[in-house]
């Protein structure tokens, strides 16, 4: 499972690096991640490594690389 989550984290990082700030829905689409669970696992990985900033405004979550 760790390897799979690491792969998702890499896909999320690449999507953010190429596209800048994205909301969760667009990030999932661009990173080609199929489930919300997998997206949130990847974000947790990147947050733990202090690679991303997650913000919420008007119930919309946005993610940006640090």
MDTraj code that builds the backbone (N, CA, C; nanometers):
import mdtraj as md
import numpy as np

residues = "UNK UNK UNK UNK UNK UNK UNK UNK UNK UNK UNK UNK UNK UNK UNK UNK UNK UNK UNK UNK UNK UNK UNK UNK UNK UNK UNK UNK UNK UNK UNK UNK UNK UNK UNK UNK UNK UNK UNK UNK UNK UNK UNK UNK UNK UNK UNK UNK UNK UNK UNK UNK UNK UNK UNK UNK UNK UNK UNK UNK UNK UNK UNK UNK UNK UNK".split()
xyz = np.array([
    [0.0826, -0.1202, 0.0000],
    [0.0000, 0.0000, 0.0000],
    [0.0868, 0.1263, 0.0000],
    [0.1979, 0.1239, 0.0749],
    [0.2846, 0.2422, 0.0793],
    [0.3366, 0.2800, -0.0585],
    [0.3727, 0.1799, -0.1364],
    [0.4244, 0.2070, -0.2709],
    [0.3170, 0.2706, -0.3583],
    [0.1941, 0.2211, -0.3476],
    [0.0832, 0.2747, -0.4256],
    [0.0532, 0.4202, -0.3862],
    [0.0512, 0.4472, -0.2575],
    [0.0264, 0.5840, -0.2102],
    [0.1396, 0.6763, -0.2554],
    [0.2617, 0.6275, -0.2531],
    [0.3748, 0.7063, -0.3013],
    [0.3611, 0.7396, -0.4494],
    [0.3093, 0.6451, -0.5262],
    [0.2854, 0.6686, -0.6691],
    [0.1796, 0.7767, -0.6880],
    [0.0719, 0.7694, -0.6097],
    [-0.0323, 0.8725, -0.6165],
    [0.0231, 1.0087, -0.5750],
    [0.1055, 1.0104, -0.4713],
    [0.1653, 1.1362, -0.4253],
    [0.2513, 1.1972, -0.5364],
    [0.3252, 1.1145, -0.6069],
    [0.4057, 1.1632, -0.7189],
    [0.3198, 1.2198, -0.8295],
    [0.2077, 1.1548, -0.8578],
    [0.1165, 1.2039, -0.9615],
    [0.0549, 1.3376, -0.9214],
    [0.0208, 1.3513, -0.7932],
    [-0.0350, 1.4782, -0.7442],
    [0.0695, 1.5878, -0.7522],
    [0.1913, 1.5586, -0.7088],
    [0.2981, 1.6590, -0.7134],
    [0.3229, 1.7042, -0.8573],
    [0.3282, 1.6101, -0.9498],
    [0.3505, 1.6428, -1.0907],
    [0.2370, 1.7292, -1.1454],
    [0.1132, 1.6939, -1.1120],
    [-0.0027, 1.7714, -1.1585],
    [0.0037, 1.9142, -1.1079],
    [0.0409, 1.9311, -0.9817],
    [0.0503, 2.0661, -0.9251],
    [0.1687, 2.1425, -0.9841],
    [0.2778, 2.0743, -1.0065],
    [0.3958, 2.1387, -1.0642],
    [0.3677, 2.1901, -1.2057],
    [0.2904, 2.1155, -1.2818],
    [0.2606, 2.1533, -1.4202],
    [0.1448, 2.2519, -1.4324],
    [0.0523, 2.2521, -1.3347],
    [-0.0699, 2.3317, -1.3483],
    [-0.0886, 2.4387, -1.2420],
    [-0.0060, 2.4428, -1.1405],
    [-0.0240, 2.5397, -1.0329],
    [-0.1353, 2.4966, -0.9382],
    [-0.1938, 2.5906, -0.8701],
    [-0.2985, 2.5628, -0.7725],
    [-0.4197, 2.4994, -0.8388],
    [-0.4695, 2.3916, -0.7760],
    [-0.5876, 2.3217, -0.8271],
    [-0.6826, 2.2925, -0.7119],
    [-0.8127, 2.2881, -0.7442],
    [-0.9067, 2.2413, -0.6424],
    [-0.9040, 2.0891, -0.6434],
    [-0.9629, 2.0276, -0.5413],
    [-0.9543, 1.8826, -0.5249],
    [-1.0123, 1.8072, -0.6449],
    [-1.1246, 1.8542, -0.6965],
    [-1.1886, 1.7862, -0.8096],
    [-1.0986, 1.7874, -0.9327],
    [-1.0436, 1.9043, -0.9651],
    [-0.9559, 1.9155, -1.0816],
    [-0.8250, 1.8402, -1.0601],
    [-0.7738, 1.8447, -0.9379],
    [-0.6494, 1.7744, -0.9073],
    [-0.6660, 1.6241, -0.9276],
    [-0.7764, 1.5705, -0.8819],
    [-0.8030, 1.4277, -0.8995],
    [-0.8082, 1.3918, -1.0479],
    [-0.8695, 1.4781, -1.1270],
    [-0.8823, 1.4540, -1.2708],
    [-0.7461, 1.4633, -1.3408],
    [-0.6722, 1.5700, -1.3130],
    [-0.5427, 1.5920, -1.3788],
    [-0.4419, 1.4839, -1.3391],
    [-0.4431, 1.4445, -1.2125],
    [-0.3491, 1.3429, -1.1643],
    [-0.3933, 1.2015, -1.2009],
    [-0.5139, 1.1889, -1.2574],
    [-0.5694, 1.0597, -1.2992],
    [-0.5812, 0.9628, -1.1810],
    [-0.6340, 1.0184, -1.0709],
    [-0.6603, 0.9384, -0.9521],
    [-0.8093, 0.9102, -0.9496],
    [-0.8463, 0.7843, -0.9282],
    [-0.9856, 0.7437, -0.9453],
    [-1.0744, 0.7658, -0.8241],
    [-1.0204, 0.7586, -0.7036],
    [-1.1065, 0.7703, -0.5858],
    [-1.0624, 0.8854, -0.4954],
    [-1.1582, 0.9395, -0.4214],
    [-1.1264, 1.0446, -0.3244],
    [-1.0289, 0.9917, -0.2199],
    [-1.0481, 0.8674, -0.1767],
    [-0.9599, 0.8074, -0.0762],
    [-0.8145, 0.8118, -0.1214],
    [-0.7884, 0.7733, -0.2454],
    [-0.6519, 0.7733, -0.2967],
    [-0.5954, 0.9147, -0.3045],
    [-0.6784, 1.0106, -0.3428],
    [-0.6339, 1.1497, -0.3466],
    [-0.5962, 1.1973, -0.2074],
    [-0.6807, 1.1691, -0.1092],
    [-0.6547, 1.2158, 0.0268],
    [-0.5343, 1.1456, 0.0890],
    [-0.5119, 1.0185, 0.0562],
    [-0.3908, 0.9509, 0.1018],
    [-0.2666, 1.0178, 0.0441],
    [-0.2721, 1.0513, -0.0844],
    [-0.1594, 1.1183, -0.1493],
    [-0.1358, 1.2567, -0.0880],
    [-0.2432, 1.3305, -0.0622],
    [-0.2285, 1.4619, -0.0009],
    [-0.1708, 1.4508, 0.1401],
    [-0.2134, 1.3495, 0.2139],
    [-0.1579, 1.3275, 0.3468],
    [-0.0081, 1.3023, 0.3415],
    [0.0337, 1.2237, 0.2452],
    [0.1756, 1.1937, 0.2248],
    [0.2519, 1.3243, 0.1988],
    [0.2000, 1.4039, 0.1058],
    [0.2675, 1.5287, 0.0691],
    [0.2632, 1.6317, 0.1818],
    [0.1551, 1.6346, 0.2572],
    [0.1473, 1.7241, 0.3731],
    [0.2499, 1.6838, 0.4783],
    [0.2621, 1.5551, 0.5023],
    [0.3591, 1.5055, 0.6007],
    [0.5010, 1.5417, 0.5602],
    [0.5285, 1.5405, 0.4305],
    [0.6605, 1.5772, 0.3795],
    [0.6758, 1.7281, 0.3627],
    [0.5711, 1.8040, 0.3976],
    [0.5715, 1.9505, 0.3904],
    [0.5954, 2.0009, 0.2477],
    [0.5305, 1.9341, 0.1505],
    [0.5458, 1.9681, 0.0087],
    [0.4306, 2.0512, -0.0462],
    [0.3151, 2.0509, 0.0224],
    [0.1973, 2.1209, -0.0280],
    [0.1318, 2.2042, 0.0813],
    [0.0494, 2.2977, 0.0356],
    [-0.0351, 2.3770, 0.1237],
    [-0.1791, 2.3501, 0.0816],
    [-0.2629, 2.3146, 0.1784],
    [-0.4042, 2.2899, 0.1518],
    [-0.4839, 2.3999, 0.2200],
    [-0.5729, 2.4636, 0.1448],
    [-0.6575, 2.5703, 0.1987],
    [-0.8021, 2.5406, 0.1626],
    [-0.8927, 2.5988, 0.2398],
    [-1.0352, 2.5811, 0.2112],
    [-1.1041, 2.7164, 0.2206],
    [-1.1787, 2.7490, 0.1171],
    [-1.2580, 2.8720, 0.1149],
    [-1.3921, 2.8389, 0.0517],
    [-1.4983, 2.8778, 0.1174],
    [-1.6337, 2.8503, 0.0681],
    [-1.6539, 2.7026, 0.0356],
    [-1.6026, 2.6168, 0.1232],
    [-1.6169, 2.4710, 0.1122],
    [-1.5474, 2.4113, -0.0102],
    [-1.4521, 2.4855, -0.0704],
    [-1.3743, 2.4351, -0.1822],
    [-1.2280, 2.4246, -0.1371],
    [-1.1749, 2.3033, -0.1438],
    [-1.0366, 2.2806, -0.1029],
    [-0.9436, 2.3046, -0.2228],
    [-0.8383, 2.3840, -0.1991],
    [-0.7381, 2.4070, -0.3025],
    [-0.6029, 2.3581, -0.2506],
    [-0.5197, 2.3140, -0.3436],
    [-0.3885, 2.2596, -0.3087],
    [-0.2845, 2.3306, -0.3929],
    [-0.1749, 2.3692, -0.3279],
    [-0.0650, 2.4395, -0.3928],
    [0.0659, 2.3779, -0.3459],
    [0.1645, 2.3719, -0.4341],
    [0.2978, 2.3299, -0.3929],
    [0.3625, 2.4390, -0.3097],
    [0.4476, 2.3991, -0.2161],
    [0.5241, 2.4965, -0.1373],
    [0.6416, 2.5452, -0.2165],
])
top = md.Topology()
chain = top.add_chain()
for i, resn in enumerate(residues, 1):
    res = top.add_residue(resn, chain, resSeq=i)
    for name in ("N", "CA", "C"):
        top.add_atom(name, md.element.get_by_symbol(name[0]), res)
traj = md.Trajectory(xyz[None], top)
